[in-house]
Amino acid sequence: MPLWRSSRGILPVDDLGKTTSPIRERRRTFFRSNSFKSGVLIKPSTGSCEVPLHRQEVDVDDSDDGEPVVVVDDVDDRSVREPHVYVGGGIPGVAVDEFTIEQPKYTGHVVGGCHSVSRSIWWGARTRAGNDSMGRRKENQDSFCIRDRFANCDGLTFMCVLDGHGAQGAYVSHFVRDHYHVHVAAALRRHIPSLPPPSSSSPGDDVHHQESVDFNMFTLDTIEDVFLDASCRMTAALEDEMHLDISVSGTTAIALLFVTSGHVQPKVFVANVGDSRA
C-alpha cells in the first residue's frame, strides 16, 4: 500500500505522465505517487526536491449527479471566524467508547459547518473511530486540517485529511496535519512571489498585497511543483522528528487547494499521497 511514511532509504515513484492535450487547463488533476514508504525513502543524489510522479486527469464533467447541491444565500458571519484555522481528529493514544465516540473533541464536528472568508465555500467535517477485529472501538488515527485565508490570502483555502496507520499512526497523522500546511504555504510563496508575506505590518499593507496577487499563476504545472516541493520537505521533517517511530507507522494524505478569488474562474487542485482519494 502506498503510504506517507518515511525512514532512511529510497523513494520509489511512478513515471511522470504529463499530458500534452490543449484542454489540459480545463481539467482537475489528481497527483499520485507511491511516495513515503517506511524503510524505503529515496532522496535524489543531487539533494534537490524534484520527484517524478504519476498524474491522473479527470474531466470536470465527470461528477456524480446524485449528490445534493447546497446553495447558500445568506452566510452567518459567526460561521466565519478568526484565525481561520480548523483542526480535528482522534486524540493519539486514546481509544474511545460508545459514550465518548460522538463528542466533538473526538470528531471535530462543528454544528452548522463553517464558511470561507470569500463566502465561496461552505464545509463540514467529522471523523469517527472504527472497530477492531473483536468489535471494539479503535484509536482514531484520522485527522484533518482546514486553513482558510491560506498563505495570508483571502482567495485561498487549504484542506487536508490524513489517515494514520501503524503503532504510531495517530501521532504521525497529527504531526503531518500540524506541519504540512506550513510547507505548502512556503512553497506557494516560492513559486508565486506575488502572494502576501506571512504577516503584514498594517491593514493597509494587507489590502495592497491582496490586490497584487497574480491568480493567473495558479496553473496545473505550478501547483504540481508546489505540492511536490512541500511533500519532499514534509518527508524530511518526518525523518528529523526523533519522537516518532516511522519505521512501521505513517499516514496517507489528501490535500485540496481552493482558489476562489473574484478575479479568476474558481479552481480546485487535488493532491494525494498513498491510497487516499477525493
C-alpha positions as CSV (number, residue, x, y, z in Angstrom):
1,M,0.0,0.0,0.0
2,P,1.4,3.5,-0.9
3,L,1.9,5.3,2.4
4,W,3.0,8.6,3.6
5,R,5.7,7.5,6.0
6,S,9.4,7.5,5.9
7,S,12.7,6.2,7.2
8,R,16.2,6.1,5.8
9,G,16.3,4.6,2.4
10,I,14.9,5.1,-1.2
11,L,11.7,6.7,-2.5
12,P,10.1,4.6,-5.3
13,V,7.7,6.6,-7.5
14,D,5.7,6.1,-10.7
15,D,6.9,7.5,-14.1
16,L,5.8,11.1,-15.0
17,G,2.7,11.0,-17.0
18,K,2.2,14.5,-18.4
19,T,-0.5,15.3,-20.9
20,T,0.0,17.5,-24.0
21,S,-3.7,18.0,-24.6
22,P,-4.7,21.6,-25.3
23,I,-7.7,21.2,-22.9
24,R,-5.4,20.4,-20.0
25,E,-6.2,23.6,-18.1
26,R,-9.9,22.7,-18.1
27,R,-9.3,19.5,-16.0
28,R,-8.8,18.9,-12.4
29,T,-5.9,16.6,-11.6
30,F,-5.0,14.0,-9.0
31,F,-1.3,13.9,-8.2
32,R,-0.5,10.3,-7.2
33,S,2.8,8.8,-6.1
34,N,4.0,5.8,-4.2
35,S,6.0,8.2,-2.1
36,F,6.5,7.7,1.6
37,K,7.1,4.1,2.4
38,S,8.7,3.1,5.7
39,G,12.2,1.9,5.3
40,V,12.5,2.9,1.6
41,L,12.8,6.6,1.4
42,I,14.9,7.7,-1.6
43,K,16.3,11.2,-2.0
44,P,18.0,12.4,-5.2
45,S,21.7,12.3,-5.0
46,T,21.8,16.0,-6.0
47,G,20.0,16.9,-2.8
48,S,17.1,18.6,-4.7
49,C,13.5,18.0,-4.0
50,E,12.4,17.1,-7.5
51,V,10.5,13.9,-7.6
52,P,8.7,12.4,-10.6
53,L,5.1,11.3,-10.2
54,H,2.1,9.8,-11.9
55,R,-0.7,12.2,-12.8
56,Q,-4.2,11.1,-13.4
57,E,-6.6,13.5,-15.1
58,V,-10.4,13.6,-14.7
59,D,-12.8,15.7,-16.8
60,V,-14.6,18.4,-15.0
61,D,-17.9,17.0,-16.1
62,D,-17.1,13.6,-14.6
63,S,-19.3,14.1,-11.5
64,D,-21.9,12.3,-9.5
65,D,-25.3,13.8,-10.4
66,G,-26.9,12.0,-7.5
67,E,-25.2,14.2,-4.9
68,P,-27.3,17.0,-3.5
69,V,-26.2,20.6,-4.3
70,V,-26.4,23.0,-1.4
71,V,-26.9,26.7,-2.2
72,V,-26.1,29.3,0.4
73,D,-28.0,32.6,0.1
74,D,-27.2,34.1,3.5
75,V,-24.0,33.5,5.4
76,D,-23.9,33.9,9.1
77,D,-20.9,35.9,10.0
78,R,-20.5,33.9,13.1
79,S,-19.5,30.9,11.0
80,V,-16.6,32.9,9.5
81,R,-14.2,33.1,12.4
82,E,-10.6,34.1,13.2
83,P,-7.9,32.9,12.9
84,H,-9.5,30.8,10.0
85,V,-7.9,27.6,11.2
86,Y,-9.9,24.4,11.9
87,V,-8.4,21.2,13.0
88,G,-9.8,17.9,14.3
89,G,-9.3,14.2,14.5
90,G,-8.8,11.5,17.1
91,I,-6.6,12.0,20.1
92,P,-3.4,10.0,19.9
93,G,-3.2,7.2,22.5
94,V,-7.0,7.4,23.3
95,A,-9.4,4.7,22.3
96,V,-13.0,6.0,22.7
97,D,-16.0,4.0,23.8
98,E,-19.7,4.2,22.9
99,F,-20.2,7.0,25.4
100,T,-17.5,9.3,24.1
101,I,-17.3,8.5,20.4
102,E,-19.7,11.3,19.3
103,Q,-18.2,14.0,21.4
104,P,-17.0,17.0,19.3
105,K,-13.5,16.8,20.7
106,Y,-13.1,13.4,19.2
107,T,-15.0,14.0,15.9
108,G,-14.0,17.6,15.1
109,H,-17.6,18.3,14.3
110,V,-18.9,21.9,14.2
111,V,-22.7,22.3,14.2
112,G,-23.8,24.2,11.1
113,G,-20.4,23.9,9.4
114,C,-18.1,26.8,8.5
115,H,-17.8,29.3,5.7
116,S,-14.7,30.7,4.0
117,V,-13.8,34.4,4.1
118,S,-14.6,34.6,0.4
119,R,-18.1,33.2,1.1
120,S,-17.5,30.7,-1.8
121,I,-17.0,27.6,0.3
122,W,-19.2,26.0,3.0
123,W,-17.9,22.9,4.6
124,G,-18.4,20.4,7.4
125,A,-16.1,18.0,9.0
126,R,-16.4,14.8,11.0
127,T,-14.2,11.9,11.8
128,R,-15.0,8.7,13.7
129,A,-13.1,5.7,15.1
130,G,-13.7,2.3,13.6
131,N,-13.8,-1.1,15.2
132,D,-11.1,-3.7,15.5
133,S,-11.5,-7.4,14.6
134,M,-13.1,-8.1,18.0
135,G,-15.7,-5.4,17.5
136,R,-14.0,-3.0,20.0
137,R,-13.6,0.7,19.2
138,K,-10.1,1.5,18.0
139,E,-7.9,4.6,18.5
140,N,-9.0,7.1,15.8
141,Q,-5.9,7.7,13.7
142,D,-7.6,10.1,11.3
143,S,-7.1,13.9,11.4
144,F,-7.9,16.9,9.3
145,C,-6.8,20.5,8.9
146,I,-8.7,23.3,7.2
147,R,-6.9,26.7,6.8
148,D,-9.0,29.4,5.3
149,R,-7.3,32.7,4.1
150,F,-4.4,30.4,3.4
151,A,-1.0,31.9,2.9
152,N,-2.4,35.2,4.2
153,C,-4.6,35.4,1.0
154,D,-8.4,35.8,1.1
155,G,-8.9,33.8,-2.1
156,L,-7.2,30.6,-0.9
157,T,-8.4,27.8,1.2
158,F,-6.4,24.7,2.1
159,M,-7.8,21.4,3.3
160,C,-6.0,18.2,4.3
161,V,-7.4,14.9,5.5
162,L,-5.0,12.2,6.9
163,D,-5.4,8.5,7.7
164,G,-2.7,7.2,10.0
165,H,-1.7,3.6,10.3
166,G,0.7,1.5,12.4
167,A,1.5,1.7,16.1
168,Q,2.1,5.4,16.0
169,G,-0.2,6.2,13.1
170,A,-2.2,8.8,15.1
171,Y,0.9,10.6,16.1
172,V,2.2,10.7,12.5
173,S,-1.2,11.8,11.3
174,H,-1.3,14.7,13.7
175,F,2.3,15.7,13.1
176,V,1.7,16.0,9.3
177,R,-1.6,17.8,10.0
178,D,0.2,20.4,12.0
179,H,3.2,20.9,9.7
180,Y,2.2,20.1,6.1
181,H,0.3,23.3,5.6
182,V,3.4,25.3,6.6
183,H,5.4,23.7,3.8
184,V,2.7,24.1,1.2
185,A,2.3,27.9,2.1
186,A,6.1,28.3,1.9
187,A,6.3,26.5,-1.5
188,L,3.4,28.7,-2.8
189,R,5.4,31.8,-2.0
190,R,8.5,30.4,-3.7
191,H,6.6,29.6,-6.9
192,I,4.1,32.6,-6.8
193,P,6.1,35.6,-5.5
194,S,3.1,37.9,-5.7
195,L,1.4,36.2,-2.7
196,P,1.4,38.3,0.6
197,P,4.2,37.7,3.1
198,P,3.4,35.6,6.2
199,S,2.4,38.7,8.1
200,S,1.7,42.4,7.2
201,S,2.8,45.3,9.2
202,S,-0.5,47.2,8.8
203,P,-4.0,46.7,7.5
204,G,-3.2,49.0,4.5
205,D,-0.3,46.8,3.6
206,D,-2.5,43.7,3.7
207,V,-5.1,45.3,1.3
208,H,-2.2,46.2,-1.1
209,H,-0.9,42.6,-1.1
210,Q,-4.3,41.1,-1.7
211,E,-4.8,43.3,-4.7
212,S,-1.4,42.5,-6.2
213,V,-1.7,38.7,-6.1
214,D,-1.5,37.2,-9.7
215,F,-4.1,34.5,-9.6
216,N,-3.4,33.6,-13.2
217,M,-0.2,31.9,-11.9
218,F,-2.3,29.2,-10.2
219,T,-1.8,26.7,-13.1
220,L,-1.6,23.0,-13.1
221,D,2.1,22.9,-13.6
222,T,2.8,25.4,-10.9
223,I,0.7,23.8,-8.2
224,E,2.1,20.4,-9.1
225,D,5.6,21.8,-8.4
226,V,4.2,23.3,-5.1
227,F,2.9,20.0,-3.8
228,L,6.0,18.1,-4.8
229,D,8.2,20.7,-3.1
230,A,6.1,20.7,0.1
231,S,5.8,16.9,0.2
232,C,9.6,16.4,0.0
233,R,10.1,18.9,2.8
234,M,7.4,17.2,4.9
235,T,9.2,13.9,4.4
236,A,12.5,15.4,5.6
237,A,10.7,16.8,8.6
238,L,9.4,13.4,9.5
239,E,12.9,11.9,9.3
240,D,14.2,14.5,11.6
241,E,11.4,14.1,14.2
242,M,13.1,12.0,16.9
243,H,9.9,11.4,18.9
244,L,8.2,9.4,16.1
245,D,8.9,5.8,15.2
246,I,8.2,5.9,11.5
247,S,9.8,2.5,10.7
248,V,6.3,0.8,10.6
249,S,4.0,3.8,11.1
250,G,2.8,6.5,8.8
251,T,-0.2,8.2,7.2
252,T,-1.8,8.7,3.8
253,A,-3.0,12.2,2.9
254,I,-5.4,14.0,0.6
255,A,-5.0,17.8,0.2
256,L,-7.2,20.3,-1.6
257,L,-6.3,23.9,-2.6
258,F,-9.2,26.1,-3.5
259,V,-8.7,29.3,-5.5
260,T,-11.8,31.4,-5.2
261,S,-10.7,34.9,-6.0
262,G,-13.3,37.0,-7.8
263,H,-10.7,37.9,-10.4
264,V,-10.5,34.5,-12.0
265,Q,-12.6,31.4,-12.5
266,P,-12.7,29.3,-9.3
267,K,-10.3,26.3,-9.3
268,V,-9.6,23.4,-7.0
269,F,-6.4,21.4,-7.1
270,V,-6.3,17.9,-5.5
271,A,-3.1,16.1,-4.4
272,N,-2.7,12.8,-2.6
273,V,-0.1,10.6,-1.1
274,G,-1.0,6.9,-0.8
275,D,-4.4,5.5,-1.3
276,S,-6.4,8.5,-0.1
277,R,-8.7,9.9,-2.8
278,A,-11.1,12.8,-3.3
